[in-house]
């Protein structure tokens, strides 16, 4: 049974759009958990309980594994890197194709605003299974790493210095590009906060980045956008009002600075539609977006 089928089985009635909108506010710190659950309770009906709603919206990472960590075609390990302008040292999940005998293009995989959770680790394994060397840093490493649940992870990341986190990802990208397994071609893919990091890296690394794919991420600061040189594939969710409101201004700057970009807007899907651990997941859109991502990396990195 697919993730979508499992969610459908537990929620026989469609989940109202308000629930997804409130979850987005909750996940991004605009409301607290108590307010989120109180709002959900107003949607309870005879056929849609609070338990059904919360189970569908909150992550279930048992649903998110598409590539097992025991998959014989990949090798995974944790490794540290130096981050002198950030927290001093970072740590991430390095996944390589098992059959790799030479150098290969590398792809940095950037998590959401809650640390290196199982979904993002699985995405890194998917990248490696497609022939790239993948590296997924954990912004929470200075505090001990992803704690095992998103609520605590979100609070931990919110407590950290945003500028130092950004410097850690800049250091991670440079570490990966110069890694002994790297052929020098660097791509970055990220989701939500990670989508912002992709845009920030494109504006910070400039020519050192070869391709970037931000999924529903806000743009880099306006004064940095003139530095973007890498081709970008922007992935946006049709129902994501918060992030989509930033797109017209970002697109105007990408055009003004003659950046090679393409944008895909997936109608009637929510922010987080690629994350297959919650009810926001939309399998057709997620699969199409992922195949486009891999094709984009093959075009610009291989």
C-alpha positions in Angstrom: 0.0 0.0 0.0 1.4 3.4 -1.0 1.7 6.3 1.5 -1.2 8.1 -0.2 -3.4 4.9 0.2 -2.4 4.6 3.8 -3.4 8.2 4.5 -6.6 7.8 2.6 -7.5 4.6 4.6 -7.2 6.5 7.9 -9.1 9.6 6.6 -12.1 8.5 4.5 -13.3 12.1 4.2 -11.2 14.7 2.3 -9.1 16.8 4.6 -10.3 20.5 4.4 -7.8 22.9 2.9 -7.9 25.0 6.1 -6.1 22.1 7.9 -3.2 22.2 5.5 -3.0 25.9 5.8 -2.9 25.7 9.6 -0.3 23.0 9.4 1.9 25.3 7.3 1.6 28.0 9.9 2.4 25.6 12.7 5.4 24.0 10.8 6.8 27.5 10.2 6.4 28.8 13.7 3.5 31.2 13.1 1.3 29.4 15.6 2.1 27.0 18.4 1.0 23.4 18.7 -1.9 24.1 21.1 -3.4 26.7 18.7 -2.9 24.3 15.8 -4.7 21.4 17.6 -7.4 23.8 18.7 -8.1 24.9 15.2 -8.1 21.3 14.0 -10.7 20.4 16.5 -13.1 22.8 14.8 -13.0 20.6 11.7 -14.0 17.4 13.6 -17.1 15.6 12.2 -18.7 12.2 12.7 -16.5 10.8 10.0 -13.3 12.9 10.6 -11.9 12.7 14.1 -9.1 14.8 15.6 -6.9 11.7 15.6 -7.5 11.2 11.9 -6.6 14.8 11.1 -3.5 14.9 13.2 -2.3 11.5 12.0 -2.6 12.6 8.4 -0.9 16.0 8.8 1.9 15.2 11.2 4.9 13.2 9.8 5.0 9.4 9.9 8.5 8.6 8.8 7.8 4.9 8.5 5.9 5.9 5.3 8.8 7.9 3.8 11.4 5.2 3.0 11.7 4.6 -0.7 15.3 3.5 -0.6 16.4 1.3 2.3 19.6 2.2 4.1 20.4 -1.5 3.5 20.1 -1.1 -0.3 23.1 -2.9 -1.8 23.5 -0.4 -4.6 24.5 2.4 -2.2 26.9 3.1 0.7 26.0 5.5 3.5 28.1 7.0 6.3 28.3 10.0 8.5 31.1 12.4 8.1 32.2 15.8 9.5 33.5 18.9 7.8 35.1 22.2 8.9 32.9 25.3 9.2 35.2 28.1 10.5 32.6 30.8 9.8 29.7 28.8 11.2 29.6 26.5 14.2 33.2 25.4 13.7 32.3 21.9 12.6 29.4 20.3 10.8 28.2 16.8 10.2 26.2 15.1 7.5 25.0 12.0 5.8 27.2 11.0 2.9 25.7 8.5 0.4 27.5 7.1 -2.6 26.7 4.6 -5.4 28.2 1.3 -4.3 29.5 0.7 -7.8 31.4 4.0 -8.0 34.9 3.5 -9.2 35.8 7.0 -10.2 34.8 10.6 -9.4 31.2 11.6 -9.9 29.0 14.7 -9.8 27.9 15.7 -6.3 24.6 16.9 -4.9 24.0 18.7 -1.6 20.6 17.8 -0.1 19.2 20.4 2.3 16.6 19.6 5.0 13.5 21.6 6.1 13.5 23.7 9.3 13.8 20.8 11.7 17.1 19.1 11.1 18.1 15.9 9.2 15.0 13.8 9.6 14.4 10.4 8.0 12.6 11.8 4.9 15.6 13.9 3.9 18.0 11.0 4.6 15.9 9.0 2.2 16.0 11.7 -0.4 19.8 11.6 -0.2 19.7 7.8 -0.8 17.4 8.4 -3.8 20.0 10.9 -5.2 22.8 8.4 -4.7 20.8 5.6 -6.3 20.5 7.8 -9.3 24.3 7.9 -9.7 25.4 11.0 -7.8 27.4 11.4 -4.6 24.9 12.9 -2.1 25.6 14.7 1.1 22.9 15.9 3.6 24.2 18.0 6.4 22.4 18.3 9.7 22.1 22.0 10.9 21.3 20.7 14.4 24.7 18.9 14.8 26.1 21.7 17.1 23.2 20.9 19.5 23.6 17.1 19.2 21.8 16.5 15.9 18.2 15.7 14.9 16.5 14.7 18.1 14.1 12.1 16.7 10.9 14.2 16.4 10.1 17.3 14.4 8.6 19.4 17.2 11.8 19.4 19.2 13.9 19.6 16.0 12.0 22.7 14.9 12.5 24.4 18.3 16.2 23.5 18.3 16.8 25.0 14.8 14.8 28.1 15.7 17.0 28.7 18.7 20.2 28.7 16.6 21.9 31.7 14.9 20.5 31.8 11.4 23.7 33.3 10.0 25.9 30.6 11.4 23.5 27.9 10.0 23.9 29.5 6.5 27.7 29.5 6.9 27.5 25.9 7.8 25.7 25.1 4.5 28.2 27.2 2.6 31.0 25.2 4.1 29.2 21.9 3.4 28.8 22.9 -0.2 32.5 23.7 -0.5 33.5 20.5 1.3 31.4 18.4 -1.0 32.6 20.1 -4.2 36.2 19.5 -3.2 35.6 16.0 -1.9 37.9 13.2 -3.2 34.9 11.5 -4.9 33.7 14.8 -6.5 34.4 15.5 -10.2 33.9 19.2 -9.4 30.3 19.5 -10.6 28.0 20.6 -7.7 24.2 20.6 -7.6 22.0 21.4 -4.6 18.4 20.4 -3.9 16.4 21.6 -0.9 12.9 21.7 0.6 11.2 24.5 2.4 13.9 26.1 4.5 16.2 23.9 2.3 14.7 25.6 -0.7 15.7 28.9 0.7 19.2 27.6 1.3 19.4 26.5 -2.4 18.6 30.1 -3.4 21.0 31.5 -0.9 23.8 29.2 -2.1 23.1 30.1 -5.7 23.6 33.8 -4.8 26.6 33.2 -2.5 28.6 30.5 -4.3 28.0 32.0 -7.8 30.1 30.2 -10.4 31.0 27.4 -7.9 27.4 26.1 -8.1 26.5 24.2 -11.3 22.7 23.6 -10.7 20.1 24.3 -8.1 16.6 23.0 -7.4 14.7 24.7 -4.7 11.4 23.1 -3.7 9.0 25.8 -2.4 11.8 28.0 -1.0 11.9 31.7 -0.5 14.6 33.7 -2.4 17.9 35.0 -1.3 18.2 38.6 -0.1 17.7 41.0 -3.0 21.2 42.5 -2.8 22.7 39.0 -3.4 20.6 37.9 -6.4 22.9 39.7 -8.9 25.5 37.0 -8.1 23.5 34.1 -9.3 25.2 32.3 -12.2 23.9 28.7 -11.9 20.9 27.4 -13.7 17.9 27.0 -11.4 14.8 24.8 -11.5 12.2 26.4 -9.2 9.5 23.9 -7.9 6.4 25.6 -6.5 3.1 24.3 -5.0 0.0 25.8 -6.4 -1.7 26.3 -3.0 1.4 27.7 -1.3 0.3 31.3 -0.9 3.2 32.2 1.5 6.1 31.2 -0.7 4.4 32.0 -4.0 3.9 35.6 -3.0 7.7 36.0 -3.2 7.9 34.6 -6.8 7.0 37.6 -8.9 9.8 39.7 -7.4 12.3 36.9 -7.6 11.5 36.1 -11.2 11.9 39.8 -12.1 15.4 39.7 -10.7 16.3 36.4 -12.4 15.2 37.9 -15.7 17.1 41.2 -15.0 20.3 39.3 -14.2 19.8 36.9 -17.2 19.8 33.8 -15.0 19.0 30.5 -16.8 15.9 29.4 -14.9 12.7 27.5 -15.3 9.8 27.4 -12.9 7.3 24.6 -12.5 4.0 25.3 -10.7 2.1 22.2 -9.6 -1.6 23.1 -9.4 -3.8 22.1 -6.4 -1.0 20.8 -4.2 0.3 22.1 -0.9 3.6 23.3 0.4 5.5 20.2 1.2 3.9 18.1 -1.5 7.2 16.1 -2.1 7.4 15.0 1.5 5.9 11.5 1.5 5.5 11.3 5.3 2.4 13.5 5.6 -1.0 14.1 4.1 0.4 17.0 2.1 2.2 14.5 -0.1 0.9 14.4 -3.7 2.3 11.4 -5.4 1.8 12.4 -9.1 3.3 15.9 -8.5 6.1 14.6 -6.3 7.1 12.0 -8.9 7.0 14.5 -11.8 9.0 17.1 -9.8 11.6 14.5 -8.9 12.0 13.1 -12.4 12.4 16.7 -13.6 15.0 17.3 -10.8 17.1 14.3 -11.8 16.9 15.2 -15.5 18.0 18.8 -14.6 21.0 17.4 -12.7 21.9 15.0 -15.5 21.8 17.9 -18.0 23.9 20.3 -16.0 26.2 18.0 -13.9 26.8 14.8 -15.8 
